[in-house]
């Protein structure tokens, strides 16, 4: 939904000032929605399941929040950090390419509309000339 308000609408309304700015904005939105948000939610889900099935000791978050954060960092993120970085870069470039494709499609549509309007004006002028003669 954020992508629609911050990227797609300005592209459709042609309020875009800088195409690269729109692409970077789209890439950052993509990283936030596809990488950062899930990385924030993953520890809660993992700790909930670990406590439910008693598979791993998880310190209580209300009593030892720093220990809980260190556990999440060492178990979940530290071994997977290179993969997370690669996936983040991939997510960023996919978001940029989506914005680029949207801009090129909108430009193509506007060019075709302008071409059809020009043909329509020519036909109307020819009709007026035939009627005046």
Secondary structure, DSSP 8 states (H G I E B T S, - for coil): -HHIIIIIHHHHHT--S-HHHHHHHHHHHHHIIIIIHHHHHHHHHHHHHHHHHT-S----TTT-HHHHHHHHIIIIITTTHHHHHHHHHHHHHHHHHHHHHHHHHHHHHHHHHHHHHHHHHHHHHHHHHHHH-
